[in-house]
Amino acid sequence: DQRNRLRKKVEILHEDWDKTNAKVRKTYSEVVLTPEVEELPATELAERCYSMMFANCKSLTKISKLPAMKLANHCYSEMFFGCSNLIEAPELPATELADSCYICMFAGCTNLTKMPKLPAIKLAKGCYAYMFSHCHDGDDYYCINLKEIEDLPATELAENCYSGMFKECRSLTKAPKLPATTLASLCYNGMFYKCTNLIEAPELPAIELREACYRYMFSGCRS
């Protein structure tokens, strides 16, 4: 009857959609770019505007600059996720951050050896969370060759601002300076979790602590 015919049409549409979606995912994961990408000139960003933009672009080695000074929520989240041949991070001059703006930005950039300068003095919730790692487990998610780092000058922290930032960055031997004297809840949570070659911890001058502020900060740092 008509109802059964309509149901069959819907099932066919779903099958077609699934096939198309699978092709899109395959193409997305295998996309090949020229090794270097020029500056992305936008200075006024919007929520999630660059989220996962270059995800799994395996041939990308360099992007010169992201010039925005004021960011938006999740604007760069997972932007270079899985870019396993990225060896040079873009300049990140922003001083006005937003919630989760850099979260997981370089997750899976396994050949990245140097982090960019992060000049912001006032942070936002989760702004640098898992920036060079990921909340999921697996070697493909971490910047395992990151070893050259910059000091982190921020003095006004926010909840989860550095959570998991360098999780399992196993080539890291020295932590950056952390000058903040007033902390936020979970601010350093798991920041250097399982950085197995870390041999030099930073001074921690804070005298006003917050809930779980140092939770798992150096857990698994066996060196």
ROZARO-926693 format. One record per residue (C-alpha): x, y negated, z. Coordinates in steps of 0.2 Angstrom, whole numbers, padded with zeros to 4 digits, always signed. Each point is the difference from the previous one (the first is absolute). Example, Ala and Ser with C-alpha at 12.3 -4.5 7.8 and 13.67 -1.06 7.14 Angstrom:
2
+0062+0022+0039;+0006-0017-0003;
//
This chain:
223
+0000+0000+0000;+0005-0018+0000;+0007+0000+0017;+0012+0014-0004;+0005-0008-0016;+0004-0016+0009;+0010+0010+0014;+0010+0008-0014;+0004-0017-0008;+0006-0006+0017;+0011+0015+0003;+0008-0002-0018;+0003-0019+0004;+0009+0005+0017;+0011+0013-0010;+0005-0013-0013;+0004-0012+0014;+0010+0012+0010;+0010+0004-0016;+0003-0018-0004;+0005-0004+0017;+0013+0014+0000;+0007-0007-0016;+0001-0017+0007;+0009+0006+0016;+0012+0010-0010;+0004-0015-0011;+0002-0011+0015;+0012+0012+0008;+0011+0002-0015;+0000-0019-0006;+0017-0005-0006;+0005-0018+0001;+0016-0009-0006;+0012+0001+0014;-0001-0019+0005;-0016-0010+0002;+0000-0019+0000;-0006-0011+0014;-0019+0001+0004;-0003-0019+0001;-0017-0001+0010;+0001-0010+0015;-0018+0001+0006;-0004+0018+0005;-0016+0009+0004;-0004+0015+0010;+0008+0016-0007;+0005-0010-0016;+0016+0010-0003;-0005+0016+0010;+0008+0016-0009;+0004-0011-0015;+0016+0010-0005;-0004+0016+0010;+0010+0015-0007;+0009-0010-0013;+0015+0011+0000;+0011-0010-0012;-0002-0016+0009;+0017-0006+0007;-0002-0018+0003;-0013-0014+0002;+0008-0017+0003;-0012-0011+0011;-0017-0001+0007;+0000-0019+0004;-0016-0002+0010;+0002-0009+0016;-0017+0004+0007;-0006+0017+0000;-0017+0009+0001;-0006+0016+0009;+0007+0016-0008;+0007-0011-0015;+0015+0011-0002;-0006+0016+0008;+0009+0015-0008;+0005-0011-0015;+0015+0011-0004;-0006+0016+0007;+0010+0015-0007;+0012-0011-0011;+0014+0012+0004;+0013-0009-0011;-0003-0018+0006;+0017-0005+0006;-0003-0019+0003;-0015-0007+0009;-0007-0017-0005;+0003-0016+0010;-0014-0002+0012;+0001-0019+0006;-0018+0000+0008;-0001-0009+0017;-0019+0001+0002;-0004+0018+0002;-0017+0009+0001;-0007+0017+0007;+0009+0015-0007;+0007-0011-0014;+0016+0011-0003;-0007+0017+0007;+0009+0015-0009;+0006-0012-0013;+0016+0010-0004;-0006+0017+0006;+0008+0014-0010;+0014-0012-0007;+0013+0013+0004;+0014-0008-0009;-0002-0017+0007;+0015-0005+0010;-0002-0018+0006;-0015-0009+0007;-0005-0017-0005;+0000-0015+0012;-0016-0003+0010;+0001-0018+0006;-0017-0001+0009;+0000-0006+0018;-0018+0003+0004;-0007+0018-0004;-0017+0007-0004;-0008+0016+0005;+0008+0015-0008;+0010-0011-0012;+0016+0010-0001;-0008+0017+0005;+0008+0014-0009;+0008-0012-0012;+0014+0012-0004;-0009+0016+0004;-0018+0007+0001;-0012+0006+0013;+0000+0017-0008;+0014+0012+0002;+0012+0006-0014;+0017-0005-0007;-0008-0007-0015;-0008-0014+0011;+0015-0007+0008;+0015-0012-0005;+0012+0014+0004;+0015-0010-0007;-0004-0017+0007;+0016-0006+0010;+0002-0019-0003;-0012-0009+0010;-0004-0019+0005;-0003-0007+0017;-0018-0003+0004;-0002-0018+0007;-0018+0001+0005;-0004-0006+0017;-0019+0000+0000;-0005+0018-0002;-0017+0008-0003;-0008+0017+0003;+0008+0014-0009;+0011-0012-0010;+0016+0011-0001;-0009+0017+0003;+0009+0014-0010;+0010-0013-0010;+0016+0010-0002;-0008+0017+0004;+0012+0014-0005;+0012-0012-0009;+0014+0012+0004;+0015-0010-0008;-0003-0014+0012;+0014-0001+0013;-0004-0018+0007;-0016-0008+0005;-0004-0018-0004;+0000-0014+0013;-0017-0002+0008;+0000-0016+0009;-0019-0001+0006;-0002-0003+0019;-0019+0002+0000;-0007+0016-0007;-0016+0007-0007;-0009+0016+0003;+0008+0014-0011;+0012-0013-0008;+0015+0012-0001;-0010+0016+0000;+0011+0014-0009;+0010-0014-0008;+0016+0011-0001;-0009+0017+0002;+0012+0014-0005;+0014-0011-0007;+0012+0014+0004;+0016-0010-0004;-0004-0016+0009;+0014-0003+0012;-0002-0018+0005;-0016-0006+0008;-0005-0019+0000;-0001-0011+0016;-0018-0001+0006;-0001-0016+0009;-0019+0000+0003;-0005-0003+0018;-0019+0000-0003;-0006+0017-0006;-0016+0006-0007;-0009+0017-0001;+0010+0013-0009;+0012-0013-0007;+0015+0012-0001;-0009+0016-0002;+0010+0013-0010;+0012-0015-0006;+0016+0011+0000;-0008+0017+0001;+0010+0013-0009;+0015-0011-0002;+0012+0014+0004;+0017-0009-0003;
//
